[in-house]
Amino acid sequence: MTSRASSKAAACIRPDARRSLLPLILMLLALLVLLSLGPSPLRAQQAAPPPPPQVEATLFQNVRVFDGKHATLSAPSSVLVRGNRIERISAGPIAAGPEVRVIDGGGRTLMPGLIDAHWHTMLIRPTPAEALTGDPGYFYLIAGAEAHDTLMRGFTTVRDVGGPSFGLKEAIDDGSMPGPRIYPSGAMITVTSGHGDFRQLTDLPRHPGGALTHGEQMGAFAVADSPDEVRMRVREQLMQGAALIKLTAGGGVSSPFSPIDAVTFTVPELRAAVEAANNWGTYVTVHAFTPEAIRQAIEAGVTCIEHGFLMDEDTAKLIAQKGIWLSLQPLPDALRTGFPVGSVQREKADEVFPGVARTYALAKKYKIKTAWGTDVLFSRALAQQQGAILASLTQWYTPGEALIMATSTNAELLALSGKRSPYRGRLGVVEEGALADLLLVDGNPLENIALVADPARSFVVIMKDGRIYKDTLGGGGR
């Protein structure tokens, strides 16, 4: 058709018809442009999806298993890990295909990864001033470095009971950086002048709806002074992914304006927290030292008491009677002497620390459900003694009892998070179907618990979620 004929034909088309054809013409032109550019990455991805990641498998041969529940070792065994689970445990050999990495344990001990039930992931390396006023970027970077070191000490899971660990947890879980599994509670919820309220007198008075301090904005602590405020703060932590909720029901050592003997929250306030947490299928744990603070918390329905170092015998009986968990820490004296002589914190530490041994004795006497943790704050040097603090439990327990507490017993406490648990599967045990958090120990920790105090030498393989983070045996297989 000549150009004149084309023009003539176009002129025969009514203007409204030309307008209706315009979108179609534009679509055709866009299609021609796309075709001229070649296949798009999106179309290529849809046409040829990437293959699924290969399932990794590791076979531990010739190992003696401490299962986390019994203070004995198995006969020489084989343990097959596929993906992030323990697939098979056998007293006989397990055939290994070419895709399986084989580690010859040489008769060493294979045990569950350790669990610290009272850890403050974000509050170890910074000073108190840095934690409350410092740059958040620096704060998170040093916390990430400490998370790596925690894992390298053989602690594959921690129960974080206060601090803004949600972002760090996410980075660990998505593989961006190494670190332990984290069961976060989010901000410590406290009352005005309660333990965990690190505001200064110059921050007062704060009117309702007033500006939050730096520590509150970062999520280190949250102040709540009524049942409604407590509900709100609890729900804020749950919204961010809290696996449990932590309140401070009585005075504490490190807080400058919180007397040890003070009972902080009221029963209705504590009940509001318990109700909000229970509605989400999880539980409340509380910091409490004195009989009064502990009893009030139990009356309000809390599930776990942290510390309890000033409890009396009647309170211990009540805890046992009600089936309440007691999360204890064999606090090293270096923690007490870390506070300057003459400071209010040192004075309060001197009051609390003598109660540690008596509380352990009461816990044993009344068969209280007891978890173990460290509660290290603001001390990188003390955090490096994490395994040694666990080993110090032999003041009251056998090595087997201490290791069971730091594995399967602590895992029972973690399981109380129910559907709010961030990880699906059994922890703290070496059993078929359990999550593959494993340590290969050069020696028998049931006979020599000091091995856990020297992780650099003693832990020759560290595995978390089926992935090997340390292997000093040089691969040992194919």
Backbone hydrogen bonds, N-H to C=O, Kabsch-Sander energy under -0.5 kcal/mol:
donor,donor_aa,acceptor,acceptor_aa,energy
6,S,2,T,-2.6
7,S,3,S,-2.4
8,K,4,R,-2.2
9,A,5,A,-2.8
10,A,6,S,-2.7
11,A,7,S,-1.9
12,C,8,K,-1.0
12,C,9,A,-0.7
13,I,9,A,-0.7
13,I,10,A,-1.0
18,R,14,R,-2.2
19,R,15,P,-2.1
20,S,16,D,-1.7
21,L,17,A,-1.7
22,L,18,R,-0.9
22,L,19,R,-0.5
25,I,21,L,-2.4
26,L,22,L,-2.5
27,M,23,P,-2.3
28,L,24,L,-2.3
29,L,25,I,-2.3
30,A,26,L,-2.4
31,L,27,M,-2.3
32,L,28,L,-2.2
33,V,29,L,-2.1
34,L,30,A,-2.3
35,L,31,L,-2.5
36,S,32,L,-1.9
37,L,33,V,-1.1
37,L,34,L,-0.5
38,G,35,L,-1.0
44,A,40,S,-2.5
45,Q,41,P,-2.4
46,Q,42,L,-2.3
47,A,43,R,-2.6
48,A,44,A,-2.3
57,A,99,E,-0.6
58,T,81,V,-2.6
59,L,101,R,-3.4
60,F,58,T,-0.5
60,F,79,V,-3.1
61,Q,59,L,-0.6
61,Q,103,I,-2.8
63,V,77,S,-2.4
64,R,108,R,-2.7
65,V,63,V,-0.5
66,F,110,L,-2.5
67,D,65,V,-0.7
72,T,70,H,-1.9
74,S,65,V,-1.5
77,S,63,V,-3.1
78,S,90,S,-3.1
79,V,60,F,-2.5
80,L,88,R,-2.9
81,V,58,T,-3.4
81,V,79,V,-0.5
82,R,85,R,-2.1
83,G,56,E,-3.7
85,R,82,R,-1.8
86,I,434,A,-2.6
87,E,80,L,-2.1
87,E,85,R,-0.8
88,R,80,L,-1.6
90,S,78,S,-2.7
97,G,95,A,-0.5
100,V,97,G,-1.8
101,R,57,A,-2.6
103,I,59,L,-3.2
104,D,102,V,-0.5
105,G,61,Q,-3.4
105,G,103,I,-0.8
107,G,62,N,-3.0
108,R,105,G,-1.7
109,T,441,V,-1.9
109,T,443,G,-0.7
110,L,64,R,-2.3
111,M,109,T,-0.5
111,M,439,L,-2.6
113,G,437,D,-2.0
114,L,154,G,-2.4
115,I,406,A,-2.3
116,D,157,T,-1.9
117,A,115,I,-0.6
117,A,372,W,-2.3
119,W,159,R,-2.1
121,T,119,W,-0.6
123,L,120,H,-1.5
131,A,127,T,-2.6
132,L,128,P,-1.4
133,T,129,A,-2.2
134,G,130,E,-1.9
139,F,135,D,-2.2
140,Y,136,P,-2.4
141,L,137,G,-2.1
142,I,138,Y,-2.4
143,A,139,F,-1.4
144,G,140,Y,-2.2
145,A,141,L,-1.9
146,E,142,I,-2.0
147,A,143,A,-2.1
148,H,144,G,-2.0
149,D,145,A,-1.9
150,T,146,E,-2.4
151,L,147,A,-2.1
152,M,148,H,-2.1
153,R,149,D,-0.9
153,R,150,T,-0.7
154,G,151,L,-2.0
155,F,150,T,-1.8
156,T,114,L,-1.1
156,T,154,G,-1.0
157,T,114,L,-1.4
158,V,181,R,-2.6
159,R,116,D,-2.8
160,D,158,V,-0.8
160,D,183,Y,-1.7
161,V,119,W,-1.7
161,V,159,R,-0.7
163,G,186,G,-1.9
165,S,163,G,-1.9
169,K,165,S,-2.6
170,E,166,F,-2.1
171,A,167,G,-2.1
172,I,168,L,-2.2
173,D,169,K,-2.9
174,D,170,E,-2.1
175,G,172,I,-1.4
176,S,171,A,-1.7
177,M,171,A,-1.1
181,R,156,T,-3.1
183,Y,158,V,-2.5
185,S,160,D,-1.0
188,M,220,A,-1.7
189,I,246,K,-2.2
190,T,188,M,-0.6
190,T,222,A,-3.0
194,G,191,V,-2.8
197,D,194,G,-2.3
198,F,196,G,-1.2
203,D,200,Q,-2.2
204,L,201,L,-1.6
207,H,205,P,-0.6
210,G,207,H,-2.7
217,Q,213,T,-2.6
218,M,214,H,-2.2
219,G,215,G,-0.7
219,G,216,E,-0.6
220,A,215,G,-2.4
221,F,215,G,-0.8
222,A,188,M,-2.8
224,A,190,T,-2.9
230,V,226,S,-2.6
231,R,227,P,-2.4
232,M,228,D,-2.2
233,R,229,E,-2.5
234,V,230,V,-2.8
235,R,231,R,-2.7
236,E,232,M,-2.1
237,Q,233,R,-1.7
238,L,234,V,-2.3
239,M,235,R,-2.4
240,Q,236,E,-1.2
241,G,237,Q,-0.6
241,G,238,L,-1.0
242,A,237,Q,-2.0
243,A,184,P,-3.4
244,L,184,P,-1.1
245,I,283,Y,-1.9
247,L,285,T,-2.2
248,T,189,I,-1.8
249,A,247,L,-0.7
249,A,287,H,-1.7
250,G,287,H,-0.8
251,G,260,I,-0.6
251,G,262,A,-1.6
252,G,258,S,-0.6
258,S,255,S,-1.0
262,A,259,P,-1.4
264,T,249,A,-1.6
264,T,262,A,-0.6
270,L,266,T,-2.4
271,R,267,V,-2.8
272,A,268,P,-1.8
273,A,269,E,-1.6
274,V,270,L,-2.4
275,E,271,R,-2.9
276,A,272,A,-2.3
277,A,273,A,-2.6
278,N,274,V,-3.0
279,N,275,E,-2.3
280,W,276,A,-0.6
280,W,277,A,-1.0
281,G,278,N,-1.9
282,T,277,A,-2.4
285,T,245,I,-2.8
286,V,304,C,-2.0
287,H,247,L,-2.5
288,A,306,E,-2.0
294,I,290,T,-2.4
295,R,291,P,-2.8
296,Q,292,E,-2.1
297,A,293,A,-1.8
298,I,294,I,-2.3
299,E,295,R,-2.4
300,A,296,Q,-1.6
301,G,297,A,-0.6
301,G,298,I,-1.1
302,V,297,A,-2.0
303,T,284,V,-2.1
304,C,284,V,-1.3
305,I,325,W,-2.4
306,E,286,V,-3.4
307,H,305,I,-0.5
307,H,327,S,-2.7
308,G,288,A,-2.4
308,G,306,E,-1.2
310,L,289,F,-1.6
311,M,308,G,-1.8
316,A,312,D,-2.0
317,K,313,E,-2.3
318,L,314,D,-2.0
319,I,315,T,-2.4
320,A,316,A,-2.2
321,Q,317,K,-2.7
322,K,318,L,-2.5
323,G,319,I,-0.7
323,G,320,A,-0.7
324,I,319,I,-2.1
325,W,303,T,-2.4
326,L,369,K,-2.8
327,S,305,I,-3.2
328,L,326,L,-0.8
328,L,371,A,-2.1
331,L,329,Q,-2.2
335,L,332,P,-1.7
336,R,332,P,-0.7
337,T,333,D,-2.7
338,G,334,A,-0.7
339,F,336,R,-1.5
343,S,340,P,-2.0
347,E,343,S,-2.0
348,K,344,V,-2.0
349,A,345,Q,-2.5
350,D,346,R,-2.3
351,E,347,E,-0.9
352,V,348,K,-1.8
353,F,349,A,-2.7
355,G,352,V,-2.2
356,V,353,F,-1.7
358,R,354,P,-0.6
359,T,355,G,-2.2
360,Y,356,V,-2.1
361,A,357,A,-2.0
362,L,358,R,-2.2
363,A,359,T,-2.5
364,K,360,Y,-2.1
365,K,361,A,-2.4
366,Y,362,L,-2.3
367,K,364,K,-0.8
368,I,363,A,-2.1
369,K,324,I,-0.5
370,T,368,I,-0.8
371,A,326,L,-2.4
373,G,328,L,-1.6
374,T,118,H,-1.0
375,D,118,H,-2.9
378,F,123,L,-3.3
383,A,379,S,-1.8
384,Q,380,R,-1.4
385,Q,382,L,-1.7
386,Q,383,A,-1.7
389,I,385,Q,-2.6
390,L,386,Q,-1.6
391,A,387,G,-2.5
392,S,388,A,-1.5
393,L,390,L,-1.9
394,T,391,A,-1.6
395,Q,392,S,-1.6
396,W,393,L,-2.6
397,Y,393,L,-2.2
402,A,398,T,-2.5
403,L,399,P,-2.5
404,I,400,G,-2.3
405,M,401,E,-1.9
406,A,402,A,-1.8
407,T,404,I,-1.0
408,S,68,G,-0.9
409,T,404,I,-2.4
410,N,405,M,-1.3
411,A,407,T,-1.9
412,E,408,S,-1.6
413,L,409,T,-1.5
414,L,410,N,-2.1
415,A,411,A,-1.9
416,L,413,L,-1.4
417,S,414,L,-1.9
418,G,415,A,-1.9
420,R,417,S,-2.3
421,S,418,G,-1.7
425,G,423,Y,-0.6
430,V,67,D,-1.5
431,E,429,V,-0.7
433,G,86,I,-3.9
434,A,431,E,-2.0
435,L,426,R,-2.3
436,A,84,N,-2.6
437,D,435,L,-1.8
438,L,436,A,-0.6
438,L,463,M,-1.6
439,L,111,M,-2.8
440,L,461,V,-2.3
441,V,109,T,-3.5
441,V,439,L,-0.6
442,D,458,S,-3.0
443,G,441,V,-1.9
447,E,444,N,-1.4
448,N,444,N,-2.3
451,L,448,N,-1.7
452,V,449,I,-1.7
453,A,450,A,-1.1
454,D,451,L,-1.3
457,R,454,D,-0.9
458,S,454,D,-2.9
459,F,455,P,-1.8
460,V,440,L,-2.0
460,V,458,S,-1.1
461,V,440,L,-1.2
462,I,470,K,-1.8
463,M,438,L,-3.0
464,K,467,R,-2.5
466,G,436,A,-2.5
467,R,464,K,-1.9
469,Y,462,I,-3.0
469,Y,467,R,-0.5
470,K,462,I,-1.3
472,T,460,V,-2.7
474,G,471,D,-0.7
476,G,473,L,-0.6
